[in-house]
Amino acid sequence: MKKIIYACAILMVFLPLMACSSGLTKAEIDPWLQQVAGDRTPAINVEGRWQDANADPDTPFSWGRGFLEQEGNQVKGSLGNYNVEGKVSGDKVYLVFLSAGEVYHTARLEKQKDGVLRGDYYYSDDKEQENGMPMALERVEK
């Protein structure tokens, strides 16, 4: 009986928390990208091989290495353990990081004069991109 009461208490605490975590879903990616990026003509080309510019890409504390392909304003590719989808708008790129079909992060990066993409990444439940953490990617090969 105590186990049942304990299990019910745990469910009562965690179910509301799980319901509140309304992270970006795979089905919401395209409308979300349209909302945040808009329809500005791409002013940059992000196609090529990229790696984390803030940390050694060979460590587990890094975004790692990967590639981006760009067709018009659409971006696809991979970075470290993530598949990437995104959109280029002006001199900014908006990225969504997925693993096993789940959205884990988004990013808003801007190309700098040195060619590095700098900006912030966000957890998937931060759809308004308000609480970012620094991120930078450097091109290692076109």
N, CA, C and O atoms as CSV, one atom per row, in Angstrom:
chain,resi,resn,atom,element,x,y,z
A,1,MET,N,N,0.814,-1.187,0.000
A,1,MET,CA,C,0.000,0.000,0.000
A,1,MET,C,C,0.866,1.264,0.000
A,1,MET,O,O,0.557,2.233,-0.693
A,2,LYS,N,N,1.959,1.247,0.787
A,2,LYS,CA,C,2.851,2.393,0.827
A,2,LYS,C,C,3.491,2.632,-0.541
A,2,LYS,O,O,3.706,3.775,-0.945
A,3,LYS,N,N,3.795,1.534,-1.252
A,3,LYS,CA,C,4.401,1.663,-2.577
A,3,LYS,C,C,3.438,2.341,-3.547
A,3,LYS,O,O,3.852,3.158,-4.370
A,4,ILE,N,N,2.166,2.007,-3.450
A,4,ILE,CA,C,1.167,2.609,-4.331
A,4,ILE,C,C,1.030,4.106,-4.029
A,4,ILE,O,O,0.964,4.928,-4.943
A,5,ILE,N,N,0.989,4.442,-2.761
A,5,ILE,CA,C,0.879,5.845,-2.368
A,5,ILE,C,C,2.119,6.616,-2.828
A,5,ILE,O,O,2.015,7.737,-3.326
A,6,TYR,N,N,3.275,6.009,-2.656
A,6,TYR,CA,C,4.535,6.631,-3.072
A,6,TYR,C,C,4.544,6.846,-4.584
A,6,TYR,O,O,4.929,7.917,-5.054
A,7,ALA,N,N,4.128,5.847,-5.341
A,7,ALA,CA,C,4.092,5.956,-6.806
A,7,ALA,C,C,3.112,7.042,-7.246
A,7,ALA,O,O,3.404,7.806,-8.166
A,8,CYS,N,N,1.964,7.112,-6.600
A,8,CYS,CA,C,0.973,8.147,-6.937
A,8,CYS,C,C,1.528,9.538,-6.635
A,8,CYS,O,O,1.317,10.477,-7.403
A,9,ALA,N,N,2.230,9.663,-5.524
A,9,ALA,CA,C,2.816,10.957,-5.166
A,9,ALA,C,C,3.844,11.385,-6.207
A,9,ALA,O,O,3.893,12.555,-6.588
A,10,ILE,N,N,4.648,10.464,-6.659
A,10,ILE,CA,C,5.651,10.775,-7.688
A,10,ILE,C,C,4.961,11.211,-8.973
A,10,ILE,O,O,5.356,12.202,-9.587
A,11,LEU,N,N,3.935,10.476,-9.381
A,11,LEU,CA,C,3.199,10.840,-10.591
A,11,LEU,C,C,2.566,12.220,-10.476
A,11,LEU,O,O,2.561,12.984,-11.441
A,12,MET,N,N,2.043,12.538,-9.325
A,12,MET,CA,C,1.399,13.840,-9.126
A,12,MET,C,C,2.403,14.981,-9.237
A,12,MET,O,O,2.040,16.090,-9.630
A,13,VAL,N,N,3.653,14.720,-8.897
A,13,VAL,CA,C,4.687,15.741,-9.003
A,13,VAL,C,C,5.206,15.849,-10.427
A,13,VAL,O,O,5.355,16.956,-10.944
A,14,PHE,N,N,5.484,14.718,-11.073
A,14,PHE,CA,C,6.145,14.737,-12.373
A,14,PHE,C,C,5.224,14.915,-13.567
A,14,PHE,O,O,5.663,15.469,-14.575
A,15,LEU,N,N,3.995,14.485,-13.513
A,15,LEU,CA,C,3.091,14.650,-14.657
A,15,LEU,C,C,2.862,16.109,-15.018
A,15,LEU,O,O,2.921,16.451,-16.199
A,16,PRO,N,N,2.602,16.982,-14.051
A,16,PRO,CA,C,2.457,18.398,-14.424
A,16,PRO,C,C,3.741,18.986,-15.015
A,16,PRO,O,O,3.687,19.808,-15.930
A,17,LEU,N,N,4.876,18.570,-14.499
A,17,LEU,CA,C,6.143,19.066,-15.036
A,17,LEU,C,C,6.341,18.622,-16.472
A,17,LEU,O,O,6.796,19.404,-17.306
A,18,MET,N,N,6.003,17.376,-16.772
A,18,MET,CA,C,6.147,16.863,-18.127
A,18,MET,C,C,5.182,17.579,-19.065
A,18,MET,O,O,5.526,17.839,-20.217
A,19,ALA,N,N,4.004,17.897,-18.601
A,19,ALA,CA,C,3.027,18.594,-19.427
A,19,ALA,C,C,3.483,20.019,-19.723
A,19,ALA,O,O,3.166,20.564,-20.781
A,20,CYS,N,N,4.230,20.632,-18.791
A,20,CYS,CA,C,4.704,21.997,-18.980
A,20,CYS,C,C,5.877,22.074,-19.950
A,20,CYS,O,O,6.113,23.126,-20.545
A,21,SER,N,N,6.602,21.001,-20.116
A,21,SER,CA,C,7.753,21.045,-21.012
A,21,SER,C,C,7.272,20.855,-22.441
A,21,SER,O,O,7.296,19.753,-22.988
A,22,SER,N,N,6.839,21.954,-23.023
A,22,SER,CA,C,6.302,21.892,-24.369
A,22,SER,C,C,7.392,22.292,-25.353
A,22,SER,O,O,7.341,23.363,-25.958
A,23,GLY,N,N,8.363,21.427,-25.500
A,23,GLY,CA,C,9.454,21.686,-26.407
A,23,GLY,C,C,9.015,21.609,-27.857
A,23,GLY,O,O,7.977,21.035,-28.184
A,24,LEU,N,N,9.816,22.192,-28.703
A,24,LEU,CA,C,9.583,22.161,-30.134
A,24,LEU,C,C,9.544,20.713,-30.606
A,24,LEU,O,O,10.416,19.922,-30.242
A,25,THR,N,N,8.561,20.360,-31.399
A,25,THR,CA,C,8.453,19.002,-31.931
A,25,THR,C,C,8.880,18.983,-33.388
A,25,THR,O,O,8.961,20.028,-34.034
A,26,LYS,N,N,9.150,17.806,-33.895
A,26,LYS,CA,C,9.562,17.652,-35.292
A,26,LYS,C,C,8.519,18.230,-36.242
A,26,LYS,O,O,8.869,18.853,-37.245
A,27,ALA,N,N,7.242,18.027,-35.931
A,27,ALA,CA,C,6.165,18.535,-36.784
A,27,ALA,C,C,6.094,20.063,-36.790
A,27,ALA,O,O,5.537,20.651,-37.718
A,28,GLU,N,N,6.650,20.709,-35.769
A,28,GLU,CA,C,6.598,22.167,-35.671
A,28,GLU,C,C,7.812,22.866,-36.271
A,28,GLU,O,O,7.854,24.096,-36.296
A,29,ILE,N,N,8.794,22.120,-36.753
A,29,ILE,CA,C,10.048,22.731,-37.205
A,29,ILE,C,C,9.819,23.737,-38.324
A,29,ILE,O,O,10.239,24.887,-38.195
A,30,ASP,N,N,9.172,23.349,-39.412
A,30,ASP,CA,C,9.011,24.259,-40.548
A,30,ASP,C,C,8.240,25.522,-40.186
A,30,ASP,O,O,8.694,26.618,-40.516
A,31,PRO,N,N,7.081,25.412,-39.514
A,31,PRO,CA,C,6.386,26.652,-39.130
A,31,PRO,C,C,7.204,27.521,-38.168
A,31,PRO,O,O,7.171,28.749,-38.257
A,32,TRP,N,N,7.936,26.883,-37.249
A,32,TRP,CA,C,8.753,27.637,-36.311
A,32,TRP,C,C,9.876,28.370,-37.038
A,32,TRP,O,O,10.123,29.547,-36.776
A,33,LEU,N,N,10.563,27.669,-37.960
A,33,LEU,CA,C,11.630,28.312,-38.725
A,33,LEU,C,C,11.083,29.485,-39.529
A,33,LEU,O,O,11.723,30.534,-39.604
A,34,GLN,N,N,9.920,29.323,-40.125
A,34,GLN,CA,C,9.300,30.414,-40.880
A,34,GLN,C,C,9.023,31.605,-39.969
A,34,GLN,O,O,9.241,32.753,-40.357
A,35,GLN,N,N,8.549,31.332,-38.772
A,35,GLN,CA,C,8.227,32.392,-37.821
A,35,GLN,C,C,9.474,33.160,-37.386
A,35,GLN,O,O,9.470,34.391,-37.389
A,36,VAL,N,N,10.534,32.456,-37.014
A,36,VAL,CA,C,11.718,33.138,-36.475
A,36,VAL,C,C,12.621,33.709,-37.558
A,36,VAL,O,O,13.250,34.748,-37.359
A,37,ALA,N,N,12.688,33.037,-38.702
A,37,ALA,CA,C,13.624,33.467,-39.747
A,37,ALA,C,C,12.989,34.401,-40.770
A,37,ALA,O,O,13.670,35.262,-41.328
A,38,GLY,N,N,11.704,34.242,-41.018
A,38,GLY,CA,C,11.063,35.067,-42.026
A,38,GLY,C,C,11.484,34.670,-43.433
A,38,GLY,O,O,11.897,33.536,-43.674
A,39,ASP,N,N,11.375,35.607,-44.349
A,39,ASP,CA,C,11.645,35.323,-45.769
A,39,ASP,C,C,12.741,36.189,-46.365
A,39,ASP,O,O,12.728,36.456,-47.567
A,40,ARG,N,N,13.685,36.629,-45.554
A,40,ARG,CA,C,14.777,37.442,-46.110
A,40,ARG,C,C,15.625,36.595,-47.042
A,40,ARG,O,O,15.843,35.411,-46.786
A,41,THR,N,N,16.093,37.183,-48.099
A,41,THR,CA,C,16.970,36.504,-49.051
A,41,THR,C,C,18.296,36.184,-48.363
A,41,THR,O,O,18.847,37.036,-47.665
A,42,PRO,N,N,18.817,34.966,-48.550
A,42,PRO,CA,C,20.097,34.620,-47.927
A,42,PRO,C,C,21.225,35.524,-48.409
A,42,PRO,O,O,21.406,35.712,-49.612
A,43,ALA,N,N,21.975,36.078,-47.473
A,43,ALA,CA,C,23.143,36.902,-47.794
A,43,ALA,C,C,24.433,36.123,-47.549
A,43,ALA,O,O,25.524,36.615,-47.837
A,44,ILE,N,N,24.306,34.913,-47.021
A,44,ILE,CA,C,25.475,34.086,-46.734
A,44,ILE,C,C,25.230,32.672,-47.240
A,44,ILE,O,O,24.094,32.240,-47.434
A,45,ASN,N,N,26.330,31.973,-47.442
A,45,ASN,CA,C,26.273,30.559,-47.807
A,45,ASN,C,C,26.994,29.789,-46.716
A,45,ASN,O,O,28.176,30.020,-46.462
A,46,VAL,N,N,26.280,28.871,-46.070
A,46,VAL,CA,C,26.865,28.122,-44.956
A,46,VAL,C,C,27.256,26.701,-45.358
A,46,VAL,O,O,27.615,25.886,-44.507
A,47,GLU,N,N,27.185,26.409,-46.650
A,47,GLU,CA,C,27.520,25.058,-47.093
A,47,GLU,C,C,28.992,24.775,-46.819
A,47,GLU,O,O,29.858,25.611,-47.078
A,48,GLY,N,N,29.259,23.593,-46.295
A,48,GLY,CA,C,30.631,23.189,-46.048
A,48,GLY,C,C,30.761,22.407,-44.755
A,48,GLY,O,O,29.771,22.027,-44.131
A,49,ARG,N,N,32.010,22.175,-44.369
A,49,ARG,CA,C,32.306,21.448,-43.129
A,49,ARG,C,C,32.569,22.465,-42.026
A,49,ARG,O,O,33.257,23.467,-42.223
A,50,TRP,N,N,31.995,22.173,-40.847
A,50,TRP,CA,C,32.072,23.084,-39.710
A,50,TRP,C,C,32.473,22.316,-38.460
A,50,TRP,O,O,32.309,21.099,-38.381
A,51,GLN,N,N,33.005,23.050,-37.480
A,51,GLN,CA,C,33.313,22.450,-36.187
A,51,GLN,C,C,33.126,23.509,-35.103
A,51,GLN,O,O,33.083,24.708,-35.375
A,52,ASP,N,N,33.018,23.029,-33.878
A,52,ASP,CA,C,32.871,23.900,-32.721
A,52,ASP,C,C,34.086,24.816,-32.637
A,52,ASP,O,O,35.222,24.341,-32.649
A,53,ALA,N,N,33.859,26.114,-32.554
A,53,ALA,CA,C,34.955,27.081,-32.466
A,53,ALA,C,C,35.304,27.426,-31.022
A,53,ALA,O,O,36.317,28.080,-30.774
A,54,ASN,N,N,34.482,26.997,-30.066
A,54,ASN,CA,C,34.719,27.330,-28.659
A,54,ASN,C,C,35.367,26.215,-27.865
A,54,ASN,O,O,35.867,26.455,-26.766
A,55,ALA,N,N,35.370,25.004,-28.392
A,55,ALA,CA,C,35.904,23.858,-27.649
A,55,ALA,C,C,36.558,22.889,-28.623
A,55,ALA,O,O,36.264,22.893,-29.818
A,56,ASP,N,N,37.434,22.073,-28.099
A,56,ASP,CA,C,38.069,21.040,-28.916
A,56,ASP,C,C,36.976,20.127,-29.462
A,56,ASP,O,O,36.269,19.491,-28.680
A,57,PRO,N,N,36.817,20.045,-30.789
A,57,PRO,CA,C,35.731,19.246,-31.363
A,57,PRO,C,C,35.847,17.746,-31.098
A,57,PRO,O,O,34.910,16.997,-31.373
A,58,ASP,N,N,36.982,17.303,-30.570
A,58,ASP,CA,C,37.160,15.880,-30.279
A,58,ASP,C,C,36.783,15.513,-28.845
A,58,ASP,O,O,36.957,14.364,-28.439
A,59,THR,N,N,36.274,16.467,-28.079
A,59,THR,CA,C,35.882,16.180,-26.699
A,59,THR,C,C,34.366,16.003,-26.613
A,59,THR,O,O,33.637,16.481,-27.482
A,60,PRO,N,N,33.897,15.331,-25.587
A,60,PRO,CA,C,32.446,15.159,-25.437
A,60,PRO,C,C,31.726,16.440,-25.012
A,60,PRO,O,O,30.497,16.466,-24.967
A,61,PHE,N,N,32.470,17.499,-24.702
A,61,PHE,CA,C,31.879,18.768,-24.272
A,61,PHE,C,C,31.809,19.757,-25.420
A,61,PHE,O,O,31.834,20.968,-25.201
A,62,SER,N,N,31.723,19.257,-26.628
A,62,SER,CA,C,31.777,20.077,-27.821
A,62,SER,C,C,30.622,19.721,-28.752
A,62,SER,O,O,30.023,18.651,-28.648
A,63,TRP,N,N,30.328,20.638,-29.657
A,63,TRP,CA,C,29.337,20.342,-30.701
A,63,TRP,C,C,29.923,19.380,-31.726
A,63,TRP,O,O,29.188,18.770,-32.501
A,64,GLY,N,N,31.234,19.245,-31.731
A,64,GLY,CA,C,31.883,18.318,-32.652
A,64,GLY,C,C,32.081,18.898,-34.031
A,64,GLY,O,O,32.171,20.112,-34.213
A,65,ARG,N,N,32.149,17.997,-35.002
A,65,ARG,CA,C,32.348,18.368,-36.408
A,65,ARG,C,C,31.135,17.923,-37.215
A,65,ARG,O,O,30.377,17.042,-36.809
A,66,GLY,N,N,30.979,18.555,-38.358
A,66,GLY,CA,C,29.877,18.142,-39.214
A,66,GLY,C,C,29.879,18.912,-40.511
A,66,GLY,O,O,30.861,19.564,-40.866
A,67,PHE,N,N,28.771,18.830,-41.210
A,67,PHE,CA,C,28.650,19.500,-42.497
A,67,PHE,C,C,27.248,20.096,-42.618
A,67,PHE,O,O,26.285,19.623,-42.015
A,68,LEU,N,N,27.180,21.135,-43.410
A,68,LEU,CA,C,25.902,21.745,-43.736
A,68,LEU,C,C,25.789,21.831,-45.247
A,68,LEU,O,O,26.758,22.152,-45.936
A,69,GLU,N,N,24.607,21.544,-45.753
A,69,GLU,CA,C,24.293,21.716,-47.166
A,69,GLU,C,C,23.227,22.788,-47.253
A,69,GLU,O,O,22.298,22.820,-46.447
A,70,GLN,N,N,23.364,23.673,-48.241
A,70,GLN,CA,C,22.401,24.754,-48.387
A,70,GLN,C,C,21.850,24.770,-49.800
A,70,GLN,O,O,22.601,24.755,-50.776
A,71,GLU,N,N,20.535,24.801,-49.896
A,71,GLU,CA,C,19.854,24.950,-51.178
A,71,GLU,C,C,18.873,26.105,-51.026
A,71,GLU,O,O,17.843,25.975,-50.364
A,72,GLY,N,N,19.206,27.239,-51.647
A,72,GLY,CA,C,18.409,28.445,-51.440
A,72,GLY,C,C,18.572,28.901,-50.009
A,72,GLY,O,O,19.682,29.190,-49.561
A,73,ASN,N,N,17.454,28.966,-49.285
A,73,ASN,CA,C,17.555,29.362,-47.881
A,73,ASN,C,C,17.423,28.165,-46.929
A,73,ASN,O,O,17.444,28.339,-45.710
A,74,GLN,N,N,17.289,26.966,-47.475
A,74,GLN,CA,C,17.137,25.755,-46.659
A,74,GLN,C,C,18.497,25.140,-46.335
A,74,GLN,O,O,19.387,25.094,-47.184
A,75,VAL,N,N,18.643,24.670,-45.104
A,75,VAL,CA,C,19.892,24.064,-44.640
A,75,VAL,C,C,19.592,22.684,-44.067
A,75,VAL,O,O,18.612,22.500,-43.346
A,76,LYS,N,N,20.444,21.721,-44.394
A,76,LYS,CA,C,20.370,20.379,-43.812
A,76,LYS,C,C,21.794,19.906,-43.596
A,76,LYS,O,O,22.722,20.376,-44.254
A,77,GLY,N,N,21.962,18.967,-42.667
A,77,GLY,CA,C,23.284,18.422,-42.438
A,77,GLY,C,C,23.374,17.707,-41.110
A,77,GLY,O,O,22.384,17.183,-40.598
A,78,SER,N,N,24.580,17.693,-40.557
A,78,SER,CA,C,24.791,17.079,-39.251
A,78,SER,C,C,25.922,17.819,-38.552
A,78,SER,O,O,26.787,18.422,-39.188
A,79,LEU,N,N,25.890,17.756,-37.244
A,79,LEU,CA,C,26.939,18.343,-36.423
A,79,LEU,C,C,27.066,17.481,-35.186
A,79,LEU,O,O,26.130,17.378,-34.394
A,80,GLY,N,N,28.228,16.860,-35.018
A,80,GLY,CA,C,28.413,15.948,-33.895
A,80,GLY,C,C,27.395,14.832,-33.958
A,80,GLY,O,O,27.291,14.142,-34.972
A,81,ASN,N,N,26.641,14.644,-32.885
A,81,ASN,CA,C,25.636,13.583,-32.808
A,81,ASN,C,C,24.257,14.018,-33.279
A,81,ASN,O,O,23.292,13.269,-33.128
A,82,TYR,N,N,24.147,15.200,-33.841
A,82,TYR,CA,C,22.842,15.740,-34.213
A,82,TYR,C,C,22.665,15.821,-35.727
A,82,TYR,O,O,23.612,16.094,-36.465
A,83,ASN,N,N,21.444,15.579,-36.169
A,83,ASN,CA,C,21.032,15.952,-37.513
A,83,ASN,C,C,20.582,17.397,-37.410
A,83,ASN,O,O,20.045,17.813,-36.383
A,84,VAL,N,N,20.798,18.159,-38.467
A,84,VAL,CA,C,20.516,19.584,-38.433
A,84,VAL,C,C,19.579,19.955,-39.576
A,84,VAL,O,O,19.756,19.512,-40.711
A,85,GLU,N,N,18.585,20.771,-39.260
A,85,GLU,CA,C,17.720,21.390,-40.252
A,85,GLU,C,C,17.719,22.867,-39.945
A,85,GLU,O,O,17.861,23.263,-38.788
A,86,GLY,N,N,17.560,23.698,-40.978
A,86,GLY,CA,C,17.558,25.117,-40.692
A,86,GLY,C,C,17.201,25.974,-41.871
A,86,GLY,O,O,16.764,25.500,-42.919
A,87,LYS,N,N,17.406,27.269,-41.660
A,87,LYS,CA,C,17.046,28.258,-42.663
A,87,LYS,C,C,17.995,29.437,-42.543
A,87,LYS,O,O,18.307,29.890,-41.441
A,88,VAL,N,N,18.455,29.934,-43.696
A,88,VAL,CA,C,19.279,31.131,-43.750
A,88,VAL,C,C,18.364,32.307,-44.080
A,88,VAL,O,O,17.539,32.230,-44.990
A,89,SER,N,N,18.520,33.386,-43.333
A,89,SER,CA,C,17.742,34.596,-43.554
A,89,SER,C,C,18.680,35.785,-43.402
A,89,SER,O,O,19.133,36.090,-42.299
A,90,GLY,N,N,18.967,36.451,-44.508
A,90,GLY,CA,C,19.950,37.532,-44.477
A,90,GLY,C,C,21.312,36.974,-44.117
A,90,GLY,O,O,21.795,36.045,-44.764
A,91,ASP,N,N,21.940,37.540,-43.079
A,91,ASP,CA,C,23.260,37.050,-42.651
A,91,ASP,C,C,23.159,36.178,-41.401
A,91,ASP,O,O,24.152,35.964,-40.706
A,92,LYS,N,N,21.959,35.678,-41.118
A,92,LYS,CA,C,21.754,34.801,-39.964
A,92,LYS,C,C,21.318,33.422,-40.431
A,92,LYS,O,O,20.708,33.255,-41.487
A,93,VAL,N,N,21.655,32.442,-39.606
A,93,VAL,CA,C,21.187,31.075,-39.858
A,93,VAL,C,C,20.502,30.582,-38.586
A,93,VAL,O,O,21.004,30.752,-37.475
A,94,TYR,N,N,19.351,29.970,-38.787
A,94,TYR,CA,C,18.543,29.416,-37.701
A,94,TYR,C,C,18.590,27.907,-37.838
A,94,TYR,O,O,18.215,27.367,-38.880
A,95,LEU,N,N,19.045,27.218,-36.801
A,95,LEU,CA,C,19.240,25.776,-36.869
A,95,LEU,C,C,18.408,25.056,-35.816
A,95,LEU,O,O,18.122,25.585,-34.742
A,96,VAL,N,N,18.029,23.825,-36.168
A,96,VAL,CA,C,17.325,22.926,-35.249
A,96,VAL,C,C,18.158,21.658,-35.174
A,96,VAL,O,O,18.520,21.090,-36.205
A,97,PHE,N,N,18.469,21.203,-33.950
A,97,PHE,CA,C,19.299,20.022,-33.730
A,97,PHE,C,C,18.416,18.869,-33.271
A,97,PHE,O,O,17.721,18.965,-32.259
A,98,LEU,N,N,18.453,17.768,-34.039
A,98,LEU,CA,C,17.618,16.605,-33.750
A,98,LEU,C,C,18.478,15.374,-33.516
A,98,LEU,O,O,19.561,15.231,-34.082
A,99,SER,N,N,17.968,14.493,-32.670
A,99,SER,CA,C,18.575,13.188,-32.465
A,99,SER,C,C,17.449,12.191,-32.262
A,99,SER,O,O,16.552,12.414,-31.449
A,100,ALA,N,N,17.497,11.102,-32.992
A,100,ALA,CA,C,16.461,10.061,-32.921
A,100,ALA,C,C,15.064,10.656,-33.131
A,100,ALA,O,O,14.102,10.228,-32.494
A,101,GLY,N,N,14.958,11.635,-34.019
A,101,GLY,CA,C,13.673,12.233,-34.346
A,101,GLY,C,C,13.150,13.233,-33.339
A,101,GLY,O,O,12.053,13.762,-33.519
A,102,GLU,N,N,13.904,13.513,-32.277
A,102,GLU,CA,C,13.483,14.466,-31.246
A,102,GLU,C,C,14.301,15.751,-31.364
A,102,GLU,O,O,15.502,15.704,-31.628
A,103,VAL,N,N,13.652,16.890,-31.169
A,103,VAL,CA,C,14.339,18.175,-31.177
A,103,VAL,C,C,14.974,18.386,-29.806
A,103,VAL,O,O,14.303,18.286,-28.778
A,104,TYR,N,N,16.281,18.680,-29.801
A,104,TYR,CA,C,16.999,18.926,-28.547
A,104,TYR,C,C,17.374,20.390,-28.372
A,104,TYR,O,O,17.301,20.924,-27.266
A,105,HIS,N,N,17.774,21.040,-29.459
A,105,HIS,CA,C,18.224,22.429,-29.374
A,105,HIS,C,C,17.837,23.175,-30.643
A,105,HIS,O,O,17.551,22.584,-31.684
A,106,THR,N,N,17.840,24.495,-30.510
A,106,THR,CA,C,17.778,25.377,-31.663
A,106,THR,C,C,18.950,26.341,-31.531
A,106,THR,O,O,19.550,26.449,-30.462
A,107,ALA,N,N,19.277,27.037,-32.609
A,107,ALA,CA,C,20.359,28.015,-32.552
A,107,ALA,C,C,20.052,29.163,-33.498
A,107,ALA,O,O,19.391,28.996,-34.523
A,108,ARG,N,N,20.549,30.330,-33.122
A,108,ARG,CA,C,20.492,31.514,-33.980
A,108,ARG,C,C,21.922,32.032,-34.068
A,108,ARG,O,O,22.477,32.504,-33.076
A,109,LEU,N,N,22.511,31.946,-35.241
A,109,LEU,CA,C,23.908,32.311,-35.433
A,109,LEU,C,C,24.017,33.356,-36.540
A,109,LEU,O,O,23.217,33.375,-37.476
A,110,GLU,N,N,25.012,34.218,-36.420
A,110,GLU,CA,C,25.242,35.260,-37.412
A,110,GLU,C,C,26.682,35.179,-37.890
A,110,GLU,O,O,27.603,35.006,-37.092
A,111,LYS,N,N,26.866,35.304,-39.189
A,111,LYS,CA,C,28.214,35.227,-39.751
A,111,LYS,C,C,28.982,36.498,-39.406
A,111,LYS,O,O,28.507,37.610,-39.633
A,112,GLN,N,N,30.184,36.308,-38.852
A,112,GLN,CA,C,31.060,37.405,-38.478
A,112,GLN,C,C,32.044,37.697,-39.613
A,112,GLN,O,O,32.141,36.929,-40.570
A,113,LYS,N,N,32.766,38.803,-39.499
A,113,LYS,CA,C,33.737,39.182,-40.533
A,113,LYS,C,C,34.821,38.133,-40.714
A,113,LYS,O,O,35.353,37.967,-41.811
A,114,ASP,N,N,35.155,37.410,-39.620
A,114,ASP,CA,C,36.183,36.372,-39.715
A,114,ASP,C,C,35.630,35.057,-40.261
A,114,ASP,O,O,36.362,34.070,-40.341
A,115,GLY,N,N,34.343,35.028,-40.640
A,115,GLY,CA,C,33.733,33.831,-41.208
A,115,GLY,C,C,33.106,32.900,-40.193
A,115,GLY,O,O,32.420,31.951,-40.571
A,116,VAL,N,N,33.325,33.149,-38.915
A,116,VAL,CA,C,32.771,32.304,-37.860
A,116,VAL,C,C,31.289,32.616,-37.690
A,116,VAL,O,O,30.874,33.774,-37.743
A,117,LEU,N,N,30.507,31.572,-37.487
A,117,LEU,CA,C,29.094,31.738,-37.151
A,117,LEU,C,C,29.001,31.823,-35.636
A,117,LEU,O,O,29.308,30.853,-34.945
A,118,ARG,N,N,28.580,32.976,-35.106
A,118,ARG,CA,C,28.481,33.177,-33.661
A,118,ARG,C,C,27.054,33.530,-33.275
A,118,ARG,O,O,26.322,34.186,-34.015
A,119,GLY,N,N,26.696,33.072,-32.099
A,119,GLY,CA,C,25.375,33.390,-31.580
A,119,GLY,C,C,25.099,32.562,-30.350
A,119,GLY,O,O,25.968,32.373,-29.498
A,120,ASP,N,N,23.873,32.067,-30.267
A,120,ASP,CA,C,23.452,31.308,-29.104
A,120,ASP,C,C,22.686,30.069,-29.511
A,120,ASP,O,O,22.077,30.018,-30.580
A,121,TYR,N,N,22.725,29.067,-28.640
A,121,TYR,CA,C,21.852,27.905,-28.794
A,121,TYR,C,C,20.883,27.903,-27.628
A,121,TYR,O,O,21.127,28.520,-26.591
A,122,TYR,N,N,19.771,27.192,-27.819
A,122,TYR,CA,C,18.665,27.209,-26.868
A,122,TYR,C,C,18.121,25.796,-26.706
A,122,TYR,O,O,18.230,24.972,-27.614
A,123,TYR,N,N,17.540,25.524,-25.552
A,123,TYR,CA,C,16.848,24.248,-25.367
A,123,TYR,C,C,15.549,24.280,-26.160
A,123,TYR,O,O,15.016,25.352,-26.447
A,124,SER,N,N,15.051,23.125,-26.507
A,124,SER,CA,C,13.894,23.038,-27.400
A,124,SER,C,C,12.633,23.675,-26.834
A,124,SER,O,O,11.747,24.053,-27.600
A,125,ASP,N,N,12.528,23.803,-25.522
A,125,ASP,CA,C,11.329,24.414,-24.949
A,125,ASP,C,C,11.406,25.941,-24.917
A,125,ASP,O,O,10.453,26.597,-24.495
A,126,ASP,N,N,12.523,26.510,-25.355
A,126,ASP,CA,C,12.688,27.962,-25.435
A,126,ASP,C,C,12.403,28.408,-26.870
A,126,ASP,O,O,13.301,28.842,-27.591
A,127,LYS,N,N,11.142,28.292,-27.262
A,127,LYS,CA,C,10.751,28.582,-28.646
A,127,LYS,C,C,10.956,30.053,-29.010
A,127,LYS,O,O,11.130,30.378,-30.184
A,128,GLU,N,N,10.938,30.938,-28.022
A,128,GLU,CA,C,11.139,32.363,-28.285
A,128,GLU,C,C,12.622,32.735,-28.296
A,128,GLU,O,O,12.967,33.893,-28.535
A,129,GLN,N,N,13.483,31.784,-28.045
A,129,GLN,CA,C,14.933,31.968,-28.009
A,129,GLN,C,C,15.316,33.147,-27.102
A,129,GLN,O,O,15.903,34.132,-27.551
A,130,GLU,N,N,14.971,33.017,-25.826
A,130,GLU,CA,C,15.232,34.079,-24.862
A,130,GLU,C,C,16.389,33.777,-23.914
A,130,GLU,O,O,17.017,34.707,-23.408
A,131,ASN,N,N,16.686,32.516,-23.662
A,131,ASN,CA,C,17.700,32.139,-22.674
A,131,ASN,C,C,18.824,31.366,-23.339
A,131,ASN,O,O,18.996,30.170,-23.102
A,132,GLY,N,N,19.580,32.052,-24.165
A,132,GLY,CA,C,20.613,31.394,-24.946
A,132,GLY,C,C,21.926,31.203,-24.227
A,132,GLY,O,O,22.234,31.865,-23.236
A,133,MET,N,N,22.689,30.268,-24.769
A,133,MET,CA,C,24.042,30.000,-24.303
A,133,MET,C,C,24.962,30.125,-25.519
A,133,MET,O,O,24.572,29.734,-26.619
A,134,PRO,N,N,26.172,30.660,-25.347
A,134,PRO,CA,C,27.045,30.953,-26.483
A,134,PRO,C,C,27.374,29.718,-27.332
A,134,PRO,O,O,27.566,28.610,-26.831
A,135,MET,N,N,27.426,29.969,-28.620
A,135,MET,CA,C,27.788,28.923,-29.576
A,135,MET,C,C,28.550,29.580,-30.720
A,135,MET,O,O,28.224,30.694,-31.130
A,136,ALA,N,N,29.559,28.892,-31.233
A,136,ALA,CA,C,30.297,29.388,-32.389
A,136,ALA,C,C,30.755,28.202,-33.231
A,136,ALA,O,O,31.232,27.194,-32.710
A,137,LEU,N,N,30.601,28.349,-34.532
A,137,LEU,CA,C,31.049,27.325,-35.468
A,137,LEU,C,C,32.016,27.948,-36.448
A,137,LEU,O,O,31.765,29.031,-36.978
A,138,GLU,N,N,33.139,27.255,-36.694
A,138,GLU,CA,C,34.085,27.729,-37.679
A,138,GLU,C,C,34.135,26.774,-38.848
A,138,GLU,O,O,34.089,25.555,-38.681
A,139,ARG,N,N,34.230,27.348,-40.036
A,139,ARG,CA,C,34.282,26.536,-41.256
A,139,ARG,C,C,35.681,25.957,-41.383
A,139,ARG,O,O,36.674,26.678,-41.282
A,140,VAL,N,N,35.752,24.647,-41.604
A,140,VAL,CA,C,37.048,24.004,-41.779
A,140,VAL,C,C,37.287,23.596,-43.221
A,140,VAL,O,O,38.410,23.269,-43.604
A,141,GLU,N,N,36.232,23.616,-44.015
A,141,GLU,CA,C,36.361,23.251,-45.427
A,141,GLU,C,C,35.068,23.605,-46.136
A,141,GLU,O,O,33.979,23.424,-45.592
A,142,LYS,N,N,35.196,24.112,-47.354
A,142,LYS,CA,C,33.983,24.445,-48.132
A,142,LYS,C,C,33.483,23.246,-48.871
A,142,LYS,O,O,32.478,23.330,-49.576
